[in-house]
Amino acid sequence: MTDLNRIKPAFRTKGVHTGNFGSPKVKSGSTLNDIGVTKAKVVNVTRPQDYEERLQKALRETENPRLIAFIESELKALRVQRGDGLQRVDHSGRTANPFRQPGC
């Protein structure tokens, strides 16, 4: 007669190979090492001004809402890179020193 309620411990031959405190082991190094490596003889880099012109042309011609959202986010990122519309915050009107924790 066998006891069906008894659970036999399994050998550690199944499952994920771990070693980083229970998380799966991963290979070191980046998979992005190949970015920028090319065998092309001529590489044309688009200038930001040309990219912005192409985006604006595509924005005028498209009706796809997802594409419109992407183009608007790209145009905003280009404006931020250029510094258009950004203003420094003036802290000269401060009435008290900033709060600091004791012992900092």
N, C-alpha and C positions, 0 to 999 in steps of 0.2 A: 504494500500500500504506500502510495507517495503522498507527500504533503504538498498540495498545489498552492498553498498560501506562502510557502517559503520561497524567497527570492534569492537566487544565486547571484553572487557578484560577478560582473562581466570582466573579462580581461581588458587591459588598456590597449587593445589593438584596433579599436574603432574610433571614429570621430576625427575632430580637427587636431592637427599637430600644433600644440600651443607651446608657449615658452615665455611670452611677454605678459606674465601675470594673468593668464587665462585668455588673453586675446590672441587671435591667430597670428602666427609669425609672418612677417612681411619682409621682402627683400629690400635692402637699403638702396639708396640712390634714386634719382629722379627719372621718370619716364620722359621728362621734357628736355633731356640732353640733346636730342636730335633736332630741336627747333632751331631754325636758322641755318642748318646744314643743307646745302643744295648742290646739285651737279649742273645746274643751269649755267650757261655761259654769260647770259645777260639777265640781270635782275632789275626790274623797274619798280621803284618805290613811289607810291602815290603821295603827293604832298597833301598836307591837311586842307589847304585851300581848294585843291581839286576834289578831294573827298567830300568837302562840304557842298561844293557846287553840284556834284553828282547826287548827293542826298537830297538837296533842295529840288532838283529836277525830278527825282523819283517821287518826292512828296507831292509835287504838283500833279503827277500823272496817275498815282495809285488811288484805289478806293478800298483796299484791304485794311481793316482796322488794326490787325496785328502788325502789319508792315508800317502803318502810320505811327503806331506807338513806338516801334523800334527806331524809326528814323528820328522821331522827336527826341528820344532819349540820347541818340548819338549826337544830334545837333546840340543838345544841352551840354553833353560832355565836352564837345569841342569848344563851346563858349566858355565853359569853366576852365579848360586848359589855357585858353587865351586870356582869361581874366576879365571878360566882358561882363559888365553889370555887377561886379563884386565891389563891396565897399568895406573898408576896415571899420571895426567897432571902436568907437571912441570911449575910452574908460577914464577920461580926464575929469568927468563930473562925479566921480566916486565920492561918497560922503564918509565912508569909514574903511578901514583896512579890511582885507578879506579875512574871514574866520579861519583860524588855525587851531587844530587840536593841541591841547597841552602836551608838551614833550616831543613835538614834531620838529 
